Every structure is written in C-alpha cells, then in structure tokens.
C-alpha cells in the first residue's frame, strides 16, 4: 500500500497530466499518441484505488472533449474510463454477487434496470438500430459508473462530498474559461451560447450543470454540521460563487426558473410536506390547467415580452409563443414529436433517433428562422417528450416513475433520518434533482456526459444513503 503522501502526489500529478493532455488535444488534435500515456497512467491509478479513479472521472467530466470518430463521438478522457468501470463491474458481479444482492434488490435499481431493458427493446425495434444501440451503450456505461459504482462507493458519505468537490472543481475550470471568453467578447448575450465551447455544446447544458452544482454546494454550505474543515468550506464557497456566476452569464431562462423552483421546494421541505400531498396538488393543478386551457392560451398568446433586455423580461418571455424564436422553435419540435408519437405510440422511433427523423414531421407554418431540415440543430428540447417519441408511452411512463420515485425517497430520507449528515445530503441531492427536472421540461441532456455523470451519481447516492440508513436501523 502506498503511503498517504505518495498517494496525494500520484493523484496531483495525474490531474495535472490529464489537464496537459486535454490542452494538447485541443491545440494539436491530430496527435492522438498522447492518449497512450494517459491510458497507461489511468491503468496504474486503477490498480492503486478505484475510488480515486471514480473521483478523477468526476473532476474530468466538465471539461472532457468530444473526439469525433466517423459519425460518432466519444468524450475524452471521461467515457473511456467509464467503459473500464463497466467491465470491472461485470467482473465484480461475477466474483462478488452475494455482497451486491442488497443493491440489486433496491426499488430504484429495479426501475433503472427496467428503463435500460425498455431502451434495449426499443433499440431492437428502432428505425435506426445503429444509432439506438450506440445510445444504449453510452447509457449503460454511464449508469454503471454513476449509479451502480456510486451505490457502492458512496456508502461512505465522505465520498459523496468528495465527488461534489471533484466535479465542482472541474466545473470551476470551465466557468473560468467561459468567463474569460465572455470578457473578451464584451459579455454579449447573443454570443453567450458559444463561450463554453469546446467543453460544452451550448449555454443551456452549461447552465443546467451550474444550477445543479449551485444547489448542492449552497445547501451543504448552509449546514454547519457536515463541514468542519475551514479549507473545505472555502472550496465549496468558491464553487458556489463560480456556479452562480456561470448561471448568470449563461443568460439561460430555464436555469433561472429551475433555481426558483428548487428554492420553492426548499421552502416546502421546511414545512415537511409529504410527497402524496405534492402529487395531489400537481394533479389538481393539471386538472385546473386542462379545464381553463383556452383562457391560459389567450393569456400566453398576448405575451410579447422578449429576452435579452432584463432578467424580468427574460422570465416573462418564457411564455412568449408569438415572436420569441427560441420558444416557437421548441413548440415546433414538440409538435413534430407529437406527430411522431401518434405514428409509433408504443415502441417509438428508437432511442436517440428523434433528431434524425423529426424533419419530415415539421409543418411550414410552424417553423421559425432557426428551424432546420438537416437534424443538426439540437434535439427535442424536453427530457419528457424525448422518451415519449424515442421509446413510446412505456418509455415516457418509466421516466416519470424514475423521476417521481427519486423525489419521494429523498423526501422520506430527509424527513425521517436522525443522522444530520444524511439529512443535509439528501436535501442537497433533492434540490439539485428538482432543478434538473424543471430544466428538463425545456431541454434534454441525459445523453450528454456533463449531466449524465452527475445525474446517475446522485441516484447512486440515494441508494447508498438508503442502505446506510437501513444498516443503522438494524444496528449493523
């Protein structure tokens, strides 16, 4: 076993080397030989500690670079390392199945396996099987890395905080890079979507990641019981401030709205409102919206607020479906998706196929100046419509059950636990997930490693905290 000081030196050098390789890949993209020493280094660290490789992947994910191979792409260095984690987990299951039975029996694990099974089935029936199976493979290695390995590693709550620190510090590097680009561009809102390239595709995914990390870091900071170390508290403070700056300079309305809902949820939890009550309120609100849909539509139709002038104007413009190109284009995508759903309501068109198929389902009078017939301008812009079109009504319902169950179990953990650390961490994860579920109504990013890694890792944290609570209750 390596001495502590040597381990610290090893990981410090590893992180520095990964940053150097990333820089070289950006500056000299044709020189792929740099991947060889990186692979050797990663192999060495795997032999030392899987837990630390897990944290290194978390750190690298925000600034991983997509390398295109033909029509496909892979994010380096995060996704190759996750593929290794997938192989190691298969080996672990074969060698240590008895000790993983408890994990496999969890309700959340069952829902996730059903989700993967349905994606597999709809990949078999897909209109573009190769695209769908690529989607499935990427989903599997991300789920195995984040959820299954996370459920094992996060049994020690210290690792949960370390994961958020690692991911947050990696994100801070992207925020600094993006802010510098903003500065040189005069903080232009029109060009804000380009400032975070090549690390992230656009300002929407960037803002969603920043919002998630902001929720987590702020919740942890507000608690005085789980961080006793001043240095760690200062790091979390820096991550929180940087994430807030990232949200503000992303000029993303969806991110701001998601944070408003997360704060509202925080207030709700302070009154210990139960999940069943929330579901009832949601059901009544939906019925109300359905019966008064004409009045609501007329109200929205008269909204002429446009984004880009003020924060208040940006928020008001969210319901402008008259002359806000971004909103009208979303409706265009959703209308096309709805027509696709009507054509294949049960199995859908296949996971990951929407962007390649929706063009033929657009209508000229619904298209905007930013519409395309090439399938090269993003996806369906909804974490809910996506599964509906790609995997049919069953895929949509599984997604709703998955999202709903995570909220229900986190509320139960937060309300019932006597452990202060579990109470704070469950609330932090809950608010982060709520921010993403709200953001997911307007954008979809679970097919991108920037969101997928932290999303599935947070679900792994849920199961780890559940198992820890169960062990404490049984006196083990």
C-alpha positions in Angstrom: 0.0 0.0 0.0 1.4 3.4 -0.9 2.0 5.9 1.8 -0.5 8.8 2.1 1.9 11.5 0.9 2.8 9.4 -2.1 -0.8 8.8 -3.0 -1.5 12.6 -2.8 1.5 13.2 -5.1 0.3 10.5 -7.5 -3.2 12.0 -7.8 -2.0 15.5 -8.1 0.4 14.5 -10.9 -2.4 12.5 -12.5 -4.8 15.5 -12.6 -2.1 17.8 -13.8 -1.3 15.3 -16.6 -4.9 15.0 -17.6 -5.2 18.8 -17.9 -2.0 18.8 -20.0 -3.3 16.1 -22.3 -6.6 18.0 -22.7 -4.7 21.1 -23.7 -2.6 19.2 -26.2 -5.8 17.5 -27.6 -7.3 21.0 -28.2 -4.1 22.5 -29.6 -2.9 19.5 -31.6 -6.0 17.4 -32.3 -4.2 15.2 -34.9 -1.6 13.9 -32.4 -3.6 11.0 -30.8 -0.4 9.4 -29.4 -1.0 11.5 -26.2 -3.8 9.1 -25.4 -1.3 6.2 -24.9 0.5 7.6 -21.8 -2.9 8.7 -20.5 -4.2 5.2 -20.8 -1.1 3.8 -19.1 -1.5 6.3 -16.3 -5.2 5.5 -15.8 -4.3 1.8 -15.7 -1.8 2.5 -12.9 -4.3 4.5 -10.8 -6.9 1.8 -11.2 -4.5 -0.6 -9.6 -4.0 1.8 -6.7 -7.6 2.8 -5.9 -10.9 2.5 -7.8 -12.5 5.1 -5.6 -9.9 7.8 -6.5 -10.3 7.0 -10.2 -14.0 7.5 -9.7 -13.3 11.0 -8.3 -10.9 11.7 -11.1 -13.6 10.9 -13.7 -15.9 13.3 -11.8 -13.3 16.0 -11.9 -12.6 15.5 -15.7 -16.2 15.3 -16.8 -17.0 19.0 -17.0 -14.0 19.7 -19.3 -13.9 16.4 -21.3 -13.5 16.9 -25.0 -15.6 15.2 -27.7 -13.4 13.4 -30.2 -15.3 12.5 -33.4 -14.8 9.1 -34.9 -16.7 8.9 -38.2 -20.3 9.8 -37.5 -19.9 9.2 -33.7 -18.1 10.9 -30.9 -16.6 9.9 -27.6 -15.7 12.3 -24.7 -12.1 12.0 -23.7 -11.0 11.2 -21.0 -14.3 10.5 -19.1 -16.1 8.0 -21.4 -13.1 5.6 -22.0 -12.6 5.4 -18.2 -16.4 4.8 -17.7 -16.1 1.9 -20.2 -13.4 0.4 -18.0 -15.7 0.8 -14.9 -18.4 -1.1 -16.9 -16.0 -4.0 -17.5 -14.8 -4.0 -13.9 -18.4 -4.0 -12.6 -19.3 -7.1 -14.7 -16.2 -8.8 -13.2 -17.3 -7.7 -9.7 -20.8 -9.1 -10.1 -19.4 -12.4 -11.3 -17.0 -12.6 -8.3 -19.0 -10.9 -5.6 -22.6 -11.4 -6.5 -23.7 -12.3 -2.9 -22.5 -9.0 -1.5 -24.3 -7.0 -4.2 -27.7 -8.6 -3.7 -28.9 -5.8 -1.4 -28.1 -3.2 -4.1 -29.9 -5.2 -6.8 -33.0 -5.6 -4.6 -33.5 -1.9 -4.2 -36.6 -0.4 -5.8 -34.6 2.3 -7.6 -32.3 -0.3 -9.0 -35.3 -2.2 -10.3 -36.7 0.9 -12.0 -33.3 1.7 -13.6 -32.9 -1.9 -14.9 -36.5 -1.7 -16.4 -35.5 1.6 -18.0 -32.4 0.0 -19.6 -34.4 -3.1 -20.7 -37.0 -1.0 -22.4 -34.3 1.1 -24.1 -32.8 -2.2 -25.3 -36.2 -3.5 -26.6 -36.9 -0.2 -28.4 -33.4 -0.3 -29.9 -34.2 -3.7 -31.4 -37.4 -2.2 -33.0 -35.7 1.1 -33.8 -36.0 2.8 -37.2 -32.2 3.4 -36.9 -30.8 0.5 -34.9 -27.2 1.5 -35.0 -27.9 5.0 -33.6 -30.1 3.4 -30.9 -27.6 0.8 -29.8 -24.9 3.5 -29.6 -27.3 5.4 -27.4 -27.9 2.3 -25.3 -24.2 1.6 -24.8 -23.5 5.2 -23.7 -26.4 5.0 -21.3 -25.2 1.6 -19.8 -21.7 2.7 -19.1 -22.9 6.0 -17.6 -25.5 4.2 -15.4 -23.0 1.6 -14.3 -20.4 4.2 -13.5 -22.7 6.7 -11.8 -25.4 4.6 -10.2 -24.0 1.1 -9.6 -20.4 2.0 -8.7 -21.8 5.1 -7.0 -24.1 3.0 -4.8 -21.0 1.0 -3.6 -18.6 3.9 -3.2 -21.0 6.3 -1.6 -21.7 4.0 1.3 -19.1 6.2 2.9 -20.8 9.7 3.0 -17.4 11.3 2.9 -17.1 10.1 -0.7 -20.3 12.0 -1.6 -18.8 15.3 -0.5 -15.6 14.4 -2.3 -17.5 13.7 -5.5 -19.2 17.1 -5.4 -15.9 18.7 -4.7 -14.2 17.0 -7.6 -17.0 17.6 -10.1 -17.4 21.2 -8.8 -13.7 22.0 -9.2 -13.7 20.6 -12.7 -16.7 22.8 -13.5 -14.9 25.9 -12.0 -12.2 25.4 -14.6 -14.8 25.5 -17.4 -16.5 28.6 -15.7 -13.2 30.4 -15.6 -12.5 29.6 -19.3 -16.1 30.6 -20.2 -15.9 33.9 -18.2 -12.6 34.9 -19.9 -14.2 34.3 -23.3 -17.2 36.4 -22.2 -14.9 39.2 -21.1 -13.1 39.3 -24.5 -16.4 39.2 -26.2 -17.9 42.1 -24.2 -20.3 39.8 -22.3 -22.6 39.6 -25.3 -25.8 37.8 -24.7 -26.2 36.9 -28.4 -22.9 35.0 -28.4 -23.3 33.5 -24.9 -24.1 30.1 -26.3 -20.7 29.8 -27.9 -18.5 30.9 -24.9 -18.2 27.4 -23.3 -17.2 25.5 -26.4 -15.5 23.1 -26.9 -16.1 21.8 -23.4 -19.9 22.0 -23.6 -22.2 22.2 -26.5 -24.0 25.4 -25.6 -25.2 27.7 -22.8 -28.2 25.5 -21.9 -26.3 22.4 -20.8 -23.7 24.7 -19.2 -26.3 26.5 -17.2 -28.0 23.2 -16.2 -24.8 21.8 -14.8 -24.0 25.1 -13.0 -27.6 25.1 -11.5 -27.2 21.6 -10.2 -23.8 22.3 -8.6 -25.1 25.6 -7.2 -28.0 23.8 -5.4 -25.7 21.2 -3.9 -22.9 23.5 -2.8 -25.2 26.1 -1.3 -27.2 23.5 0.6 -24.0 22.0 2.1 -22.6 25.4 2.9 -25.8 26.4 4.7 -25.4 23.5 7.0 -22.9 23.9 9.8 -22.9 20.3 10.8 -21.3 18.3 8.0 -18.3 20.5 7.1 -15.9 21.2 10.0 -12.8 21.9 7.9 -12.4 25.6 7.0 -10.4 24.8 3.8 -13.2 22.5 2.5 -15.8 25.2 3.4 -13.8 27.8 1.4 -13.6 25.4 -1.6 -17.4 24.9 -1.5 -17.8 28.6 -1.3 -15.7 29.2 -4.3 -17.6 26.5 -6.2 -21.0 28.1 -5.2 -19.9 31.6 -6.3 -18.5 30.3 -9.6 -21.6 28.3 -10.3 -23.8 31.3 -9.6 -21.7 33.4 -12.0 -22.0 30.6 -14.5 -25.8 30.7 -14.3 -25.9 34.5 -14.6 -23.6 34.7 -17.6 -25.2 31.8 -19.4 -28.3 34.0 -19.9 -30.4 30.9 -19.6 -34.0 31.4 -18.6 -34.6 27.8 -18.0 -31.7 27.7 -15.4 -33.1 30.7 -13.5 -36.6 29.2 -13.5 -35.2 25.8 -12.3 -33.4 27.6 -9.4 -36.6 29.4 -8.4 -38.5 26.0 -8.3 -35.6 24.5 -6.3 -35.8 27.3 -3.8 -39.6 26.9 -3.6 -39.1 23.2 -3.0 -36.7 24.1 -0.2 -39.4 26.1 1.5 -41.9 23.2 1.0 -39.5 20.8 2.7 -39.2 23.2 5.7 -42.9 22.5 6.3 -42.4 18.8 5.9 -45.0 18.5 3.1 -45.4 14.9 2.1 -44.9 13.5 -1.4 -48.5 12.3 -1.6 -49.7 15.9 -0.9 -47.4 17.3 -3.6 -48.8 14.7 -6.1 -52.4 15.7 -5.2 -51.6 19.4 -5.7 -49.9 18.6 -9.0 -53.0 16.6 -10.1 -55.4 19.4 -9.1 -53.3 22.0 -10.9 -53.1 19.9 -14.0 -56.9 19.5 -14.0 -57.3 23.2 -13.5 -55.0 23.9 -16.4 -56.9 21.5 -18.6 -60.3 23.0 -17.9 -59.0 26.5 -18.4 -56.6 25.8 -21.2 -58.3 28.3 -23.6 -58.1 31.2 -21.1 -54.5 30.3 -20.4 -53.6 30.1 -24.1 -55.2 33.5 -24.8 -53.1 35.0 -21.9 -49.9 33.5 -23.2 -50.8 34.4 -26.8 -50.8 38.1 -25.9 -47.4 38.0 -24.3 -44.9 40.0 -26.4 -42.0 40.0 -23.9 -38.7 39.3 -25.5 -35.5 38.1 -23.9 -32.2 40.0 -23.8 -33.3 43.2 -22.2 -33.5 42.4 -18.4 -33.8 39.4 -16.1 -37.5 40.2 -15.5 -38.1 40.4 -19.3 -36.2 37.1 -19.8 -38.5 35.4 -17.3 -41.7 36.9 -18.8 -40.5 35.8 -22.3 -40.7 32.2 -21.3 -44.4 32.1 -22.2 -44.0 34.2 -25.3 -45.1 31.8 -28.1 -45.7 34.6 -30.6 -42.4 36.2 -31.6 -39.7 34.6 -29.4 -37.9 32.3 -31.9 -36.5 30.1 -29.2 -39.9 29.3 -27.7 -41.7 29.0 -31.0 -39.0 26.6 -32.2 -39.5 24.5 -29.1 -43.2 24.3 -29.9 -42.3 23.3 -33.5 -40.1 20.5 -32.2 -42.8 19.3 -29.8 -45.5 19.4 -32.5 -43.3 17.3 -34.8 -42.6 15.0 -31.9 -46.3 14.6 -31.1 -47.0 13.6 -34.7 -44.1 11.1 -34.5 -45.6 9.7 -31.2 -49.0 9.3 -32.9 -47.4 7.3 -35.7 -45.4 5.0 -33.3 -47.1 5.3 -29.9 -45.9 2.1 -28.3 -42.3 1.4 -29.3 -41.4 4.8 -30.7 -38.8 5.6 -33.4 -35.9 4.3 -31.3 -33.6 5.8 -28.7 -31.6 8.7 -30.0 -33.3 8.9 -33.3 -35.5 12.0 -32.9 -33.0 14.5 -34.4 -32.6 12.3 -37.5 -36.3 11.8 -38.1 -38.3 14.8 -37.0 -37.6 17.0 -40.1 -40.3 15.2 -42.2 -42.9 15.9 -39.4 -42.5 19.6 -39.3 -45.1 21.9 -40.8 -44.0 25.0 -42.8 -46.3 27.4 -40.8 -44.9 26.2 -37.5 -41.2 26.6 -38.5 -39.1 29.5 -37.5 -36.0 31.3 -38.7 -33.8 28.9 -36.7 -35.6 25.7 -37.9 -33.7 23.2 -39.8 -34.4 20.2 -42.1 -30.9 18.7 -41.6 -31.3 17.5 -38.0 -28.2 19.4 -37.0 -29.6 21.9 -34.6 -30.2 20.0 -31.4 -32.7 17.6 -30.1 -36.4 17.7 -28.9 -35.7 20.1 -26.0 -37.6 18.1 -23.4 -36.5 15.3 -21.0 -40.1 14.1 -21.1 -41.0 14.4 -24.8 -37.7 12.6 -25.7 -38.6 9.2 -24.2 -42.2 9.6 -25.5 -41.0 9.9 -29.1 -38.0 7.6 -28.9 -39.4 4.8 -26.7 -43.2 5.3 -26.8 -45.6 5.7 -24.0 -43.9 3.0 -21.8 -40.6 4.8 -22.1 -42.3 8.0 -21.1 -44.0 6.4 -18.0 -40.8 4.8 -16.9 -39.1 8.2 -17.0 -41.9 9.8 -14.9 -41.8 6.9 -12.4 -38.0 7.2 -12.1 -38.1 11.0 -11.6 -41.0 10.8 -9.2 -39.6 8.0 -7.1 -36.3 9.8 -6.6 -38.2 12.8 -5.2 -40.3 10.6 -3.0 -37.4 8.6 -1.5 -35.3 11.7 -0.9 -38.2 13.4 0.9 -38.6 10.3 3.1 -34.9 10.2 3.9 -34.7 13.9 4.7 -37.8 13.9 6.9 -37.2 10.6 8.8 -33.4 10.3 9.3 -31.9 11.1 12.6 -28.4 11.4 11.0 -27.6 15.1 10.4 -25.2 14.3 7.5 -27.8 12.2 5.7 -30.5 14.9 6.3 -28.3 17.6 4.6 -27.0 15.4 1.8 -30.5 14.1 0.9 -31.8 17.7 0.8 -28.8 18.8 -1.4 -29.4 16.0 -3.8 -33.2 16.6 -3.8 -32.9 20.3 -4.7 -30.3 19.5 -7.4 -32.5 16.9 -9.0 -35.6 19.2 -8.8 -33.7 21.9 -10.6 -32.8 19.5 -13.3 -36.3 18.0 -13.6 -37.7 21.5 -14.1 -35.0 22.4 -16.5 -35.7 19.1 -18.3 -39.2 20.4 -19.3 -37.4 22.7 -21.7 -34.2 20.9 -22.5 -32.8 17.4 -22.5 -29.2 16.5 -21.6 -29.2 12.9 -20.2 -27.5 11.8 -23.4 -24.5 14.1 -22.6 -21.8 13.1 -20.1 -21.8 16.6 -18.5 -25.2 16.0 -17.0 -25.4 12.2 -17.1 -22.4 11.6 -14.9 -23.6 13.8 -12.0 -27.3 12.8 -12.5 -26.7 9.0 -12.2 -24.1 9.5 -9.5 -26.8 11.4 -7.5 -29.1 8.5 -7.9 -26.3 6.2 -6.7 -26.1 8.5 -3.7 -29.8 8.0 -3.0 -29.4 4.2 -2.8 -26.2 4.4 -0.8 -27.9 6.6 1.8 -30.9 4.3 1.9 -28.7 1.3 2.5 -26.7 3.2 5.2 -30.0 4.1 6.9 -31.2 0.5 6.7 -27.9 -0.7 8.3 -28.2 1.9 11.1 -31.8 0.9 11.8 -30.9 -2.8 12.0 -28.0 -1.9 14.3 -25.3 -3.3 11.9 
